[in-house]
Amino acid sequence: MLALILLALVACGGGDQTGPNLPDNIRDQLHAATGHDPDDCIDLRASDAVIEINDEGFLPACAIVASDQNVSVVNRLEFDEAWIVADPPTEAEIPRHTRMVFEVATGATGIVETIGDHVGSGVWPCYGRESRHQCQLVIVP
């Protein structure tokens, strides 16, 4: 009987569904910085990494990408927008620095080549300059 239970667990992927496979330090950063459960983030590492800006905000609002991936940013707004990635907030209220500003014209798709060359591994807040929409970008080495 125990063998059948173990076989069923293995066939179904095990009993512990932990969501995206992230290093523990990044899971901890994500939860501490945003309160997001890492399972709420969309893992884009196995496909094209596409982030859309529209009237509702960023889709996905929390994206997981690999540092060696290209990230496409699609602007569905009726105005030009910038996708801005900044330092995470700190407990000491140290001012954040902008790490990357990526301009995308209305109706266009821009590609950030090899995202890890622009922003290192970790959890980064991102937002739109004009729309003020916010998102989280999780970059995994």
N, C-alpha and C positions, 0 to 999 in steps of 0.2 A: 504494500500500500504506500509506504514512504517513497519507494522508487517511482511510483506513478505520479505522486505529488511533485517530486523533484523534476521529473520529466516534463510535466505540465508547466512548471515555472520556467524551465529553460526554454521550452517551445514558445512561451508567451513573452519572453524577454526578461523574466525574473519578476519578483514581487515588488522590487523597489524602483519605481519610476521617478527618476530625479530630474526629468526634463532635459534641457540642452546639456551636452557634455562640456562643462566649463571647468577650468582650474578653480580649486577652492578659493584662492585669493580673489579671483574675479567675481565669483558668486558672492563672496562676502562684501566686496566693494559695491557691487550692484545693489544688494539689499541695504547696506548702510547708507549709501548716497541717495537712494531714491525711495526706499521702502518697497520697491518692486520685488516680487518673487521672480527669480530668474526664469521660472516656467512661463511667465507672462510675456517674455521676449520672444520674438520670431527669429529663429536661427536661419540665416541666409547663407551659411557656409557651404551648403551642398548644391547651391544653384546660383543663378545670377543674383547679385546683390543690388536690388532696386529699391530706392526709397522715393516715395511720392509725396509731394507737397500739394495739398488741395484745400478747399474751404474748411474741411473738418479738422485739418492738422497734418501731421506727418503719418504716413502709413508705410511700414509699421511705426508705432510710437516708440518702440524699443526694439532695436535691431542688433543682432549678433553677426559680426563679420570676421573673417580671418584677416590678419595684417597684410597678407600678400594678395588680397582680392582687389579688384576694381569695383567701385561703387557708382552705380548710375543714379543720378538725382533727376527726377521728372517733375517739372513745374506745371501744375494744372491750374494755377491761379491766373487771374486776369491782369497780373502785373509782374514785373521782374522781381525776383526774390533772391536772397542769399541764404545758403545753408551754412550756419556758423557753428563751429565746434569749439568749446571753451574748456578751461580747467574745471575740474569738479569743485563744488563748494567745500569749504573747510570749516572745521569747528571754530577756528580762530578768526573767522570772518576776514581772512586774507583776500584782497581783491583778486578776482579771477582774471586770467589772461586769455585772450583769444588765440587759439591754436591754428585755426584754419577758417578762411572765408572763401566760400565757393559760390560764385555768381551763376544764376541760371535764369535765362530769359523766359518770359511767359510762353507757354506751349512748347518749350524745348526740353531736351534731355542732355544733361552734362555728365561727363564721366570723370570721377576722381580716380586716377590710375594709382594702383598699389597704395591703398589707404594708410598702411603702416609707415610709408615714407613721409606722411604728413602729420600723423598723430600716432603716438605710441600705443602699446597695449594697455588696456584698462577700460574703465567706465567713464564715458564723456557725455556731459550734457550738450545738447545741440538745440538750435532754435532758428527761426526765421527772423530776419531783420525787420521786414515790413509787416508780416502777418503776426509776429510774436508767438507763433505756435512753438511748442517745445517737444523735444524727444530725447531719447537716450541712445547712445551709440556704444556698443560693447565690442571692443577689438581684442581678439584672441590671437596670441602668437602662433 
